[in-house]
Amino acid sequence: ILPGGSGTIEEATEIISWKFLGIHKKKIIIFNYNNFWDPLIDMYNQAKQKKFGNKNLQNICDYVSSFKEFVKLFS
């Protein structure tokens, strides 16, 4: 998931939710360029800490913050 606007944010949360629900088993890679996705990651962490969910986003997605890290995932 690359950084983006409201459409990207909506689609990202939808795809993450589908994985939580078991609708798909595809790998989700969050490209956290310049910490763009930190607020979303923090929100999922807070939901788990406050017991609004029992799954952790870190167990659902892989994170990279540079293109070099992204390429490593496929090497």
C-alpha positions in Angstrom: 0.0 0.0 0.0 1.6 3.2 -1.2 1.0 6.6 0.5 -2.1 8.3 -1.0 -5.2 10.3 -0.5 -8.7 9.5 0.8 -9.3 6.8 -1.8 -6.1 5.0 -1.0 -6.8 5.2 2.8 -10.3 3.8 2.3 -9.1 0.9 0.1 -6.2 0.1 2.4 -8.5 -0.3 5.4 -10.9 -2.4 3.3 -8.2 -4.8 2.2 -6.8 -5.0 5.7 -10.3 -5.7 7.1 -10.9 -8.4 4.4 -7.7 -10.1 5.6 -8.8 -9.9 9.2 -12.1 -11.5 8.2 -10.3 -14.2 6.1 -11.8 -13.1 2.8 -8.3 -13.2 1.3 -4.9 -14.5 2.3 -2.8 -12.2 0.1 0.3 -10.5 1.4 -0.2 -6.9 2.4 2.9 -4.6 2.2 2.6 -1.1 3.7 5.1 1.2 2.2 5.5 3.6 5.1 7.4 6.2 3.2 8.3 9.2 5.4 6.2 7.6 8.1 3.0 8.4 6.1 1.1 5.4 7.6 2.2 5.9 11.2 -1.3 7.3 12.2 -3.0 4.3 10.8 -0.6 1.9 12.4 -1.0 3.7 15.8 -4.8 3.5 15.4 -4.7 -0.3 15.0 -2.3 -0.5 18.0 -4.7 1.5 20.1 -7.7 -0.6 19.1 -5.8 -3.7 20.2 -4.5 -2.1 23.5 -8.0 -0.9 24.3 -9.5 -4.4 23.5 -11.5 -3.3 20.5 -9.9 -6.1 18.5 -7.9 -9.1 19.1 -5.7 -9.0 16.0 -2.5 -7.0 15.6 -1.9 -5.1 12.3 1.8 -6.2 12.6 0.7 -9.8 12.2 -1.4 -9.0 9.1 0.9 -6.7 7.2 4.6 -6.3 6.3 6.1 -2.8 6.6 8.8 -1.2 4.6 10.0 2.4 4.6 12.3 2.4 1.6 12.4 1.0 -1.9 15.5 -1.0 -0.9 13.5 -2.8 1.9 10.6 -3.3 -0.6 12.9 -5.1 -3.1 14.3 -7.3 -0.3 10.9 -8.8 0.3 11.0 -10.3 -3.1 14.6 -11.4 -3.3 
